[in-house]
Amino acid sequence: MDQERQVFYESDIKQVDKLLSKLITEAEAKCALLVDKDGRLVTRQGFTNTLDTTALGALLAGSFASTKEIAHLVGEPEFSVLFHQGKKDHIHINLVGERSILVVIFDDRTTIGMVRLYTKDVTARILEMLENMSGDEPQEKVDDEFTSLAEDKLNDIFKE
């Protein structure tokens, strides 16, 4: 597993949220989540109030980790898409690059084909966005007076 962590800033989250909202509308899904491969929820859109998204994220990451080992056993480097079909709700899960997982939960109002079609487009857009992220969030300028006071306080704390 890639040990480097993806950093998401507020502006990135807003862009992803717009894409997820569009996906939900076009695919007629119930909700969509972006989770990192360590199982941490990055963001979510749609009807998620009844979901334990923290547990769901962790379990989905674990599912992908075990599926990766299954893929190796059958000679594949990795399975990039998973689908779970329930009696009323279904889950479409796919990798977004090396470090993120896109999850779409939907019911019988739509089809897996519609979900796959729109998820493929949104995945490509999120991947493009992630690849273009510089990792440099505009930082507020720190006041020189504050810096001086902080240095003085640290010197006081660590004096012998």
C-alpha positions in Angstrom: 0.0 0.0 0.0 1.2 3.5 -0.8 2.3 5.1 2.4 2.1 8.6 1.2 -1.1 10.3 2.4 -3.2 12.6 0.2 -3.9 16.0 1.7 -7.2 17.6 0.9 -7.8 21.3 1.5 -11.2 23.0 1.7 -11.0 24.2 -1.9 -10.4 20.6 -3.0 -13.3 19.3 -0.9 -15.6 21.8 -2.5 -14.6 20.7 -6.0 -15.1 17.0 -5.1 -18.5 17.8 -3.4 -19.7 19.4 -6.6 -18.7 16.3 -8.6 -20.3 14.0 -6.1 -23.5 16.0 -6.2 -23.6 15.9 -9.9 -23.0 12.1 -9.9 -25.9 11.6 -7.5 -28.2 13.6 -9.6 -27.2 12.1 -13.0 -27.0 8.5 -11.8 -30.1 8.8 -9.5 -28.0 7.5 -6.6 -28.7 7.9 -2.9 -25.3 9.0 -1.8 -21.6 9.1 -2.7 -18.5 9.1 -0.6 -14.8 9.6 -1.2 -12.6 7.7 1.2 -8.9 7.4 1.3 -7.3 4.0 1.1 -6.6 4.1 4.8 -10.4 4.2 5.4 -10.7 7.9 6.4 -13.8 9.7 5.0 -12.7 12.6 2.8 -16.2 13.9 1.9 -19.7 12.7 1.3 -22.8 13.9 -0.5 -26.4 12.8 -0.5 -28.5 10.9 2.1 -25.8 9.7 4.6 -27.5 10.6 7.9 -28.4 7.0 8.6 -25.0 5.6 7.7 -22.1 5.2 10.0 -19.7 6.7 7.4 -16.7 6.3 9.7 -17.2 2.5 10.0 -18.2 2.2 6.3 -15.0 3.9 5.2 -12.8 1.7 7.3 -14.6 -1.5 6.1 -14.5 -0.4 2.5 -10.7 0.2 2.7 -10.3 -3.2 4.3 -12.5 -4.8 1.6 -10.2 -3.3 -1.1 -7.1 -4.5 0.7 -8.4 -8.1 0.9 -9.7 -7.9 -2.7 -6.2 -6.8 -3.8 -4.8 -10.1 -2.4 -7.5 -12.1 -4.1 -6.6 -10.4 -7.4 -3.0 -11.4 -6.9 -4.0 -15.0 -6.3 -5.8 -15.1 -9.7 -3.1 -13.3 -11.5 -4.4 -9.7 -11.6 -2.5 -6.8 -10.2 -5.7 -5.3 -8.6 -9.5 -5.2 -9.1 -10.3 -1.5 -9.5 -14.1 -1.9 -9.3 -16.3 -3.8 -6.8 -20.1 -4.1 -6.7 -22.2 -5.4 -3.9 -25.9 -6.1 -4.6 -28.4 -6.2 -1.8 -32.1 -6.7 -1.7 -32.9 -3.0 -1.8 -29.6 -1.1 -1.8 -26.4 -1.7 -3.8 -22.9 -0.4 -3.5 -20.6 0.5 -6.4 -17.0 1.0 -5.3 -14.0 1.9 -7.4 -10.4 3.2 -7.0 -9.6 6.7 -7.8 -5.9 6.7 -8.5 -3.6 5.1 -5.9 -5.0 6.6 -2.7 -8.7 7.1 -2.9 -11.9 5.1 -3.2 -15.2 6.4 -4.6 -18.3 4.8 -3.2 -21.8 5.1 -4.6 -24.8 3.7 -2.8 -28.0 3.4 -4.9 -31.3 1.5 -5.1 -33.6 0.1 -7.8 -34.5 3.6 -9.0 -31.5 3.3 -11.3 -29.3 0.6 -12.8 -25.7 -0.5 -12.3 -25.1 0.6 -15.9 -26.1 4.2 -15.2 -24.1 4.3 -12.0 -21.0 2.8 -13.8 -21.4 5.3 -16.6 -21.5 8.4 -14.5 -19.0 7.1 -11.9 -16.5 6.5 -14.6 -16.7 10.2 -15.7 -16.6 11.5 -12.1 -13.7 9.2 -11.3 -11.7 10.6 -14.2 -12.4 14.2 -13.1 -11.5 13.6 -9.5 -8.3 11.8 -10.6 -7.4 14.7 -12.8 -8.0 17.1 -10.0 -5.9 15.0 -7.5 -3.0 14.8 -10.0 -3.1 18.6 -10.5 -3.2 19.4 -6.8 0.0 21.1 -5.9 -0.3 20.4 -2.2 0.3 24.0 -1.5 -2.7 25.6 0.1 -2.5 29.4 0.3 -1.2 30.1 3.7 -2.1 33.1 5.8 0.8 35.4 6.5 1.9 35.1 10.1 2.3 38.4 11.8 5.9 39.2 12.7 4.9 40.3 16.2 3.1 37.0 16.8 6.2 35.1 15.6 8.4 37.1 17.9 6.1 36.5 20.9 5.9 32.7 20.1 9.7 32.5 19.9 10.1 34.3 23.2 7.5 32.0 24.9 9.3 28.9 23.5 12.6 30.2 24.8 11.1 30.7 28.2 9.7 27.2 28.3 12.9 25.5 27.2 15.4 27.6 29.3 17.6 25.6 31.5 
